[in-house]
Amino acid sequence: MSAQDDAGDNGEGASPQGDDAPQGAPPKKPKRGGGKAKPIADAIAGAPVVAEPGGVPFDIDAWNREYAVIVFGGATRILWEHPEQRDPVFMSADSFFLKNLPKVTYKPLPDGGLSAVQTARMWIRHRQRREYDGLTFHPLAPGEAPPDTRLFNYWTGWAVAPDPTKSCAPFLDHLLENWCGGSMELFDFIVGWMAHMVQRPRERITTAIAVRGHQGAGKSIVGEILGELMPRHFFQTYSARYLLSNFNAHFRGCLLAQADESVWAGDKASEGTLKGLVRAENHMVELKGVDAVPVPNYMRLMLTTNNDWVVPAGKEERAFAVFDVGDRRIRDSNYFSALRSHMREGGGLAGLLAYLMAVDLSRIDLRDVPETRALYEQKVHSLDPIDSFWLERLREGAQLPGDGHWRPWVPTHRLISAYYAAADRVGIRRKSDETSFGIKLRRIVPDLRRTQGYDTDDISPAARRLWGYAFPSLEDARAAYAAAMRSTIDWEGEDL
C-alpha cells in the first residue's frame, strides 16, 4: 500500500449524492436510518468492503444508531447518542472527524490494491445517513405510538413496562402516612399529579409540588423513585445554579425535575424564573456556541427543603401545592432501604406505573391546590409589608399596637405611624407613602371609608377634625382577609 493510500482518509471519490449516482444528479432525500443500507464501497467497487489490520468494516446501520446530522439554532451539528450517556452530545464536524480519525475502511481498487478511506467520511456522505431538521421533546404515555416527524425527539421512553400484577404498596404507604398525614384528600391530589405525568405527559401542568420536612423524614425519595420510571428524563439538583441559570440545556428533555435544598423563596430576583419553569410553554434551551432554540416545556417540578419558607406564594396561590412530611419514619434507614429495594428489585416500579395509568383523572382538579397549613405559612412568609402589618393587627384585634380594642374609626396619621414602626422592627427601609398605604389598605379591608372625625384620645379643647379611616367590624375584617388568603385562620390560637 502506498503512502498516498495510507493517507487516503480524505474520502476522495465520494460525493454527497452517493458514489453510484450519475454526475450532476440531485441528492436523494435521505431516510431516517431505517432499513439495511448497502455499504458504500460495494457501490464504488462492486466488491465487498474488507477490513485489514487497522481497518473496520463499514456498517451504515451501526453508524446511524450512534450518529446523526442535525440542524438547529442556525447551525449544523453531529448528534452523538451513546448508550451509556444520559444526554445526546452535539458535536462540530471537526470534533466528529477528530474523534473518529483512527477508524478507516479499505476499499478494493481495480488494480487489486486497497485504498484507505476514513469511515466517518463515508458515513457523512452516505445517502442513508440519519438526519434531523431540528429538535423537539415529545414524551409518550406507556404504549403510545411515536409521531412521524423529521425532528429529533429527546424522549427515550419509560424504563419499565406497566404490570398490574406487581405491588407498589410500600410507596403508596409512604405517601399516605408520611407525606399526607393520613389525609385521603391530599393523597388523591398528589397521586393525581403523578398520574397526570404518566397518562398525559404532553399536557402542561402549572402546579409544582413543594415539600418541607426534617432531614431523614423521606422528602426526596418520592421524586427519586418517580425518576427511576424514566431516568433519562429526570433531573435532580442540589444547587439553584442549575435550576435558575440561563444555561439550561439539562431541561431540554426533562419530564420531572427535583430541586433539593436549592431554592430560597425570599430571593425576589429568582421568583419569576422559578414560576416560569412551571408555567412557560417552552424552554429556550441555550447550548454553548449555538443560538437558543425553543423546546416544548412539559417539565414537572418538585422542591424539597428543611426550611420553613419554601416557595413565594401569593394569596390565591395555584402554582405550588405545599406538603409537610411527618417525622413518623425519620432516620428509619431500614424502612427506606426496604422501600427502595421493593421498588427496584421487587417489581414495584412496574406496579407503580400500572397504578398511575389506572388513576381516574376526571375526578381530580390539579389547578385547585390543597389549602394545607404548609401552604398558608408560605403565603404568610410571602406577604408584602402592608399585608403583613394588617394580618398582625387582625390577630391582635386592634388597629393600633397595644390598644387592646377594635376602633370604628382611626386617624390616618396614627395608623401610618404604626405601620412605619412595624416596618422598622423588621428592617424594611423602603416603605409605602401615605397615599400608597391607603390604596393598598382599601383593597384588603372591605367597606373601608376615608372620613373626617375626632381622635377620641385627644381630649384637649384644641382638638380638631382629622382625616381617618372608618372600619367594618373586626369579625367582617377577619373574614374578608381569610377569604382573600383562601385559608382557614384560627385567629385566637394562630401563631403566624
TORPALO-297497 format. One record per residue (C-alpha): chain; x, y, z; residue in one letter. Coordinates in steps of 0.02 Angstrom, whole numbers, plus 50000, padded with zeros to 5 digits. Layout:
A; X; Y; Z; A
...
//
This chain:
A; 50000; 50000; 50000; M
A; 50071; 50170; 49952; S
A; 50096; 50317; 50069; A
A; 49962; 50405; 49969; Q
A; 49841; 50261; 50003; D
A; 49887; 50264; 50186; D
A; 49836; 50446; 50196; A
A; 49678; 50419; 50096; G
A; 49557; 50457; 50237; D
A; 49501; 50614; 50148; N
A; 49366; 50514; 50057; G
A; 49419; 50563; 49882; E
A; 49297; 50499; 49753; G
A; 49144; 50501; 49867; A
A; 49008; 50628; 49830; S
A; 48865; 50698; 49934; P
A; 48743; 50617; 49811; Q
A; 48817; 50445; 49841; G
A; 48954; 50364; 49739; D
A; 48837; 50268; 49624; D
A; 48738; 50423; 49573; A
A; 48761; 50496; 49398; P
A; 48867; 50650; 49394; Q
A; 48764; 50807; 49423; G
A; 48614; 50711; 49488; A
A; 48518; 50798; 49629; P
A; 48538; 50722; 49803; P
A; 48405; 50599; 49855; K
A; 48306; 50634; 50012; K
A; 48390; 50533; 50150; P
A; 48298; 50403; 50250; K
A; 48286; 50413; 50441; R
A; 48404; 50269; 50474; G
A; 48277; 50135; 50432; G
A; 48322; 49978; 50336; G
A; 48488; 49897; 50297; K
A; 48595; 50014; 50192; A
A; 48712; 49947; 50057; K
A; 48894; 49980; 50103; P
A; 48961; 50124; 50001; I
A; 49116; 50028; 49945; A
A; 49004; 49898; 49861; D
A; 48930; 50037; 49755; A
A; 49102; 50103; 49714; I
A; 49199; 49947; 49676; A
A; 49066; 49813; 49653; G
A; 49153; 49709; 49785; A
A; 49128; 49689; 49972; P
A; 49220; 49803; 50091; V
A; 49359; 49712; 50180; V
A; 49437; 49754; 50345; A
A; 49625; 49748; 50351; E
A; 49728; 49765; 50509; P
A; 49690; 49939; 50575; G
A; 49530; 49950; 50474; G
A; 49346; 49921; 50515; V
A; 49200; 49858; 50409; P
A; 49078; 49993; 50358; F
A; 48903; 49966; 50428; D
A; 48782; 50110; 50396; I
A; 48656; 50044; 50522; D
A; 48784; 50041; 50661; A
A; 48839; 50218; 50624; W
A; 48658; 50279; 50614; N
A; 48622; 50206; 50784; R
A; 48756; 50315; 50859; E
A; 48764; 50470; 50748; Y
A; 48650; 50587; 50652; A
A; 48664; 50753; 50561; V
A; 48552; 50885; 50639; I
A; 48512; 51068; 50604; V
A; 48461; 51182; 50746; F
A; 48496; 51356; 50812; G
A; 48563; 51414; 50645; G
A; 48699; 51280; 50643; A
A; 48727; 51104; 50581; T
A; 48796; 50981; 50708; R
A; 48832; 50797; 50726; I
A; 48718; 50715; 50853; L
A; 48805; 50579; 50954; W
A; 48696; 50459; 51052; E
A; 48798; 50342; 51158; H
A; 48703; 50207; 51254; P
A; 48799; 50246; 51413; E
A; 48766; 50434; 51405; Q
A; 48613; 50513; 51484; R
A; 48601; 50653; 51356; D
A; 48649; 50664; 51173; P
A; 48804; 50764; 51127; V
A; 48805; 50893; 50987; F
A; 48974; 50895; 50902; M
A; 49050; 51007; 50770; S
A; 49104; 50921; 50610; A
A; 49287; 50947; 50658; D
A; 49260; 50862; 50827; S
A; 49166; 50720; 50745; F
A; 49305; 50686; 50620; F
A; 49440; 50703; 50752; L
A; 49351; 50580; 50866; K
A; 49336; 50451; 50727; N
A; 49502; 50486; 50640; L
A; 49580; 50314; 50676; P
A; 49431; 50222; 50601; K
A; 49467; 50179; 50419; V
A; 49390; 50060; 50294; T
A; 49487; 49983; 50149; Y
A; 49402; 49977; 49981; K
A; 49463; 49871; 49835; P
A; 49540; 49960; 49687; L
A; 49530; 49900; 49504; P
A; 49713; 49853; 49507; D
A; 49685; 49737; 49655; G
A; 49755; 49855; 49785; G
A; 49666; 49934; 49933; L
A; 49628; 50116; 49970; S
A; 49602; 50177; 50147; A
A; 49451; 50289; 50174; V
A; 49407; 50373; 50338; Q
A; 49247; 50283; 50391; T
A; 49171; 50442; 50464; A
A; 49181; 50525; 50293; R
A; 49098; 50375; 50212; M
A; 48953; 50391; 50333; W
A; 48931; 50579; 50320; I
A; 48924; 50568; 50129; R
A; 48805; 50421; 50128; H
A; 48629; 50448; 50062; R
A; 48557; 50341; 50202; Q
A; 48639; 50431; 50346; R
A; 48520; 50479; 50487; R
A; 48464; 50662; 50479; E
A; 48352; 50780; 50576; Y
A; 48286; 50954; 50538; D
A; 48276; 51012; 50718; G
A; 48240; 50968; 50900; L
A; 48083; 50931; 50999; T
A; 48027; 50849; 51159; F
A; 47876; 50737; 51131; H
A; 47855; 50622; 51283; P
A; 47739; 50474; 51260; L
A; 47621; 50385; 51379; A
A; 47658; 50199; 51401; P
A; 47602; 50109; 51242; G
A; 47577; 50268; 51141; E
A; 47643; 50267; 50962; A
A; 47783; 50390; 50919; P
A; 47747; 50531; 50796; P
A; 47807; 50532; 50616; D
A; 47924; 50681; 50615; T
A; 48092; 50738; 50549; R
A; 48133; 50817; 50717; L
A; 48247; 50733; 50841; F
A; 48142; 50684; 50993; N
A; 48231; 50690; 51161; Y
A; 48107; 50564; 51230; W
A; 48184; 50390; 51251; T
A; 48041; 50301; 51339; G
A; 47993; 50226; 51506; W
A; 48118; 50116; 51596; A
A; 47991; 49979; 51636; V
A; 47828; 49913; 51565; A
A; 47673; 49934; 51673; P
A; 47625; 49774; 51764; D
A; 47463; 49775; 51865; P
A; 47510; 49610; 51948; T
A; 47653; 49694; 52041; K
A; 47628; 49792; 52202; S
A; 47684; 49968; 52243; C
A; 47603; 49966; 52416; A
A; 47759; 50022; 52513; P
A; 47774; 50178; 52404; F
A; 47589; 50220; 52424; L
A; 47601; 50192; 52612; D
A; 47742; 50318; 52625; H
A; 47640; 50444; 52526; L
A; 47482; 50423; 52628; L
A; 47553; 50409; 52803; E
A; 47708; 50517; 52795; N
A; 47677; 50645; 52658; W
A; 47490; 50666; 52681; C
A; 47469; 50629; 52867; G
A; 47333; 50503; 52828; G
A; 47228; 50629; 52730; S
A; 47146; 50548; 52578; M
A; 47111; 50720; 52505; E
A; 47296; 50760; 52500; L
A; 47338; 50583; 52443; F
A; 47217; 50592; 52296; D
A; 47293; 50758; 52241; F
A; 47475; 50702; 52244; I
A; 47435; 50535; 52162; V
A; 47334; 50627; 52029; G
A; 47480; 50744; 51999; W
A; 47594; 50594; 51970; M
A; 47466; 50503; 51863; A
A; 47445; 50656; 51753; H
A; 47631; 50649; 51713; M
A; 47613; 50468; 51657; V
A; 47446; 50474; 51567; Q
A; 47458; 50647; 51488; R
A; 47644; 50688; 51479; P
A; 47619; 50820; 51344; R
A; 47482; 50914; 51436; E
A; 47563; 51055; 51532; R
A; 47526; 51061; 51716; I
A; 47553; 51229; 51801; T
A; 47566; 51165; 51979; T
A; 47728; 51115; 52064; A
A; 47748; 51011; 52222; I
A; 47844; 51084; 52369; A
A; 47885; 50978; 52522; V
A; 47950; 51029; 52693; R
A; 48017; 50912; 52824; G
A; 48161; 50869; 52938; H
A; 48316; 50785; 52871; Q
A; 48290; 50598; 52851; G
A; 48099; 50608; 52851; A
A; 48081; 50544; 52673; G
A; 48059; 50701; 52568; K
A; 48171; 50662; 52420; S
A; 48139; 50476; 52400; I
A; 47969; 50501; 52318; V
A; 48038; 50603; 52173; G
A; 48189; 50490; 52157; E
A; 48078; 50336; 52138; I
A; 47969; 50426; 52011; L
A; 48128; 50472; 51918; G
A; 48175; 50288; 51904; E
A; 48023; 50265; 51792; L
A; 48110; 50374; 51659; M
A; 48289; 50403; 51719; P
A; 48345; 50493; 51562; R
A; 48207; 50620; 51588; H
A; 48232; 50650; 51774; F
A; 48344; 50791; 51834; F
A; 48394; 50811; 52016; Q
A; 48496; 50955; 52084; T
A; 48556; 51023; 52249; Y
A; 48604; 51193; 52178; S
A; 48497; 51340; 52124; A
A; 48626; 51373; 51990; R
A; 48565; 51225; 51887; Y
A; 48383; 51267; 51917; L
A; 48379; 51453; 51884; L
A; 48526; 51497; 51770; S
A; 48513; 51537; 51584; N
A; 48616; 51385; 51534; F
A; 48476; 51258; 51549; N
A; 48517; 51125; 51420; A
A; 48479; 50993; 51554; H
A; 48294; 51040; 51541; F
A; 48281; 51003; 51354; R
A; 48218; 50825; 51382; G
A; 48160; 50838; 51562; C
A; 47990; 50772; 51618; L
A; 48023; 50782; 51805; L
A; 48146; 50893; 51898; A
A; 48180; 50886; 52084; Q
A; 48271; 51025; 52175; A
A; 48332; 50976; 52348; D
A; 48379; 51119; 52464; E
A; 48420; 51229; 52315; S
A; 48289; 51368; 52319; V
A; 48262; 51510; 52441; W
A; 48089; 51587; 52424; A
A; 48149; 51757; 52483; G
A; 48257; 51779; 52328; D
A; 48147; 51902; 52234; K
A; 48263; 51904; 52084; A
A; 48230; 51718; 52054; S
A; 48043; 51717; 52088; E
A; 47992; 51746; 51907; G
A; 48115; 51616; 51843; T
A; 48053; 51486; 51967; L
A; 47870; 51509; 51920; K
A; 47918; 51516; 51736; G
A; 47989; 51340; 51750; L
A; 47812; 51282; 51789; V
A; 47709; 51396; 51678; R
A; 47812; 51430; 51521; A
A; 47757; 51343; 51361; E
A; 47936; 51321; 51301; N
A; 48111; 51311; 51370; H
A; 48231; 51423; 51275; M
A; 48374; 51299; 51277; V
A; 48546; 51377; 51265; E
A; 48692; 51270; 51209; L
A; 48864; 51347; 51206; K
A; 48905; 51416; 51034; G
A; 48730; 51393; 50965; V
A; 48580; 51512; 50960; D
A; 48446; 51474; 51089; A
A; 48308; 51362; 51022; V
A; 48133; 51334; 51095; P
A; 48092; 51160; 51157; V
A; 47917; 51117; 51225; P
A; 47908; 51127; 51414; N
A; 47820; 50978; 51491; Y
A; 47926; 50977; 51648; M
A; 47850; 50939; 51818; R
A; 47940; 51017; 51966; L
A; 47964; 50954; 52144; M
A; 48051; 51057; 52279; L
A; 48109; 50987; 52446; T
A; 48185; 51080; 52593; T
A; 48213; 51085; 52781; N
A; 48171; 51271; 52784; N
A; 48006; 51348; 52838; D
A; 47994; 51459; 52684; W
A; 47998; 51353; 52526; V
A; 47911; 51450; 52388; V
A; 47849; 51626; 52351; P
A; 47661; 51605; 52370; A
A; 47527; 51735; 52335; G
A; 47359; 51742; 52424; K
A; 47272; 51647; 52284; E
A; 47421; 51533; 52251; E
A; 47395; 51398; 52120; R
A; 47573; 51371; 52063; A
A; 47626; 51270; 52216; F
A; 47549; 51131; 52318; A
A; 47643; 51125; 52484; V
A; 47655; 50973; 52598; F
A; 47736; 50941; 52768; D
A; 47818; 50770; 52785; V
A; 47792; 50698; 52958; G
A; 47926; 50628; 53073; D
A; 47848; 50455; 53087; R
A; 47991; 50372; 52991; R
A; 48129; 50499; 53021; I
A; 48302; 50421; 53002; R
A; 48222; 50248; 52987; D
A; 48353; 50179; 52868; S
A; 48280; 50004; 52869; N
A; 48111; 50069; 52813; Y
A; 48180; 50171; 52669; F
A; 48303; 50035; 52615; S
A; 48161; 49910; 52608; A
A; 48057; 50034; 52508; L
A; 48194; 50062; 52380; R
A; 48231; 49876; 52368; S
A; 48049; 49832; 52338; H
A; 48028; 49964; 52204; M
A; 48188; 49915; 52113; R
A; 48201; 49727; 52134; E
A; 48025; 49678; 52187; G
A; 47932; 49743; 52034; G
A; 47871; 49899; 52124; G
A; 47915; 50015; 51980; L
A; 47813; 49915; 51855; A
A; 47670; 49907; 51981; G
A; 47679; 50095; 52012; L
A; 47673; 50134; 51826; L
A; 47519; 50022; 51806; A
A; 47438; 50101; 51961; Y
A; 47464; 50278; 51895; L
A; 47397; 50228; 51724; M
A; 47235; 50171; 51806; A
A; 47201; 50331; 51907; V
A; 47041; 50421; 51854; D
A; 47099; 50598; 51819; L
A; 46923; 50661; 51784; S
A; 46886; 50673; 51971; R
A; 47041; 50775; 52015; I
A; 47063; 50961; 51981; D
A; 47251; 50987; 51985; L
A; 47228; 51176; 51967; R
A; 47143; 51183; 52138; D
A; 47290; 51156; 52256; V
A; 47250; 51090; 52432; P
A; 47239; 51225; 52565; E
A; 47364; 51147; 52683; T
A; 47437; 51226; 52838; R
A; 47605; 51221; 52749; A
A; 47536; 51323; 52602; L
A; 47458; 51451; 52721; Y
A; 47628; 51476; 52803; E
A; 47707; 51506; 52632; Q
A; 47578; 51641; 52599; K
A; 47615; 51724; 52766; V
A; 47803; 51720; 52736; H
A; 47774; 51796; 52562; S
A; 47662; 51941; 52615; L
A; 47713; 52118; 52571; D
A; 47745; 52238; 52716; P
A; 47570; 52314; 52720; I
A; 47484; 52145; 52710; D
A; 47597; 52079; 52847; S
A; 47560; 52230; 52956; F
A; 47373; 52210; 52933; W
A; 47375; 52024; 52971; L
A; 47464; 52064; 53134; E
A; 47331; 52194; 53177; R
A; 47190; 52071; 53142; L
A; 47270; 51940; 53252; R
A; 47289; 52063; 53394; E
A; 47111; 52125; 53368; G
A; 47164; 52308; 53370; A
A; 47216; 52428; 53231; Q
A; 47345; 52509; 53345; L
A; 47475; 52404; 53437; P
A; 47440; 52386; 53623; G
A; 47271; 52472; 53606; D
A; 47175; 52320; 53666; G
A; 47016; 52350; 53567; H
A; 46947; 52371; 53390; W
A; 46902; 52550; 53345; R
A; 46765; 52601; 53222; P
A; 46874; 52748; 53164; W
A; 47062; 52778; 53170; V
A; 47157; 52938; 53122; P
A; 47264; 52914; 52968; T
A; 47422; 52981; 53048; H
A; 47411; 52858; 53192; R
A; 47383; 52707; 53080; L
A; 47525; 52754; 52961; I
A; 47641; 52783; 53110; S
A; 47600; 52608; 53173; A
A; 47641; 52537; 53002; Y
A; 47808; 52628; 52993; Y
A; 47855; 52567; 53167; A
A; 47814; 52387; 53119; A
A; 47917; 52403; 52959; A
A; 48065; 52472; 53056; D
A; 48061; 52323; 53176; R
A; 48091; 52201; 53033; V
A; 48217; 52309; 52943; G
A; 48112; 52369; 52796; I
A; 48191; 52526; 52727; R
A; 48080; 52559; 52578; R
A; 47908; 52595; 52648; K
A; 47748; 52645; 52560; S
A; 47696; 52828; 52574; D
A; 47528; 52878; 52648; E
A; 47437; 52875; 52480; T
A; 47503; 52704; 52429; S
A; 47465; 52638; 52603; F
A; 47285; 52696; 52589; G
A; 47262; 52620; 52415; I
A; 47327; 52452; 52475; K
A; 47225; 52456; 52635; L
A; 47064; 52486; 52539; R
A; 47100; 52329; 52437; R
A; 47116; 52216; 52588; I
A; 46984; 52292; 52705; V
A; 46803; 52280; 52644; P
A; 46695; 52437; 52655; D
A; 46840; 52543; 52717; L
A; 46797; 52727; 52705; R
A; 46906; 52881; 52722; R
A; 46813; 53009; 52827; T
A; 46844; 53151; 52948; Q
A; 46822; 53136; 53135; G
A; 46895; 53172; 53305; Y
A; 47032; 53073; 53388; D
A; 46948; 53007; 53545; T
A; 47117; 53001; 53634; D
A; 47139; 53189; 53611; D
A; 47032; 53272; 53745; I
A; 47111; 53444; 53734; S
A; 46999; 53594; 53696; P
A; 47102; 53623; 53539; A
A; 47059; 53453; 53465; A
A; 47016; 53467; 53282; R
A; 46939; 53360; 53149; R
A; 47061; 53242; 53064; L
A; 47060; 53128; 52913; W
A; 47050; 52946; 52957; G
A; 46976; 52776; 52911; Y
A; 46806; 52707; 52959; A
A; 46821; 52518; 52980; F
A; 46698; 52373; 52970; P
A; 46681; 52259; 53121; S
A; 46829; 52152; 53173; L
A; 46733; 51994; 53126; E
A; 46699; 52059; 52950; D
A; 46879; 52118; 52927; A
A; 46947; 51948; 52981; R
A; 46826; 51851; 52871; A
A; 46872; 51956; 52719; A
A; 47058; 51930; 52748; Y
A; 47039; 51740; 52770; A
A; 46937; 51733; 52609; A
A; 47070; 51831; 52516; A
A; 47204; 51711; 52582; M
A; 47095; 51561; 52534; R
A; 47137; 51491; 52705; S
A; 47053; 51447; 52868; T
A; 47136; 51553; 53004; I
A; 47124; 51517; 53189; D
A; 47126; 51697; 53248; W
A; 47129; 51656; 53433; E
A; 47266; 51524; 53432; G
A; 47361; 51565; 53272; E
A; 47548; 51578; 53296; D
A; 47581; 51650; 53124; L
//
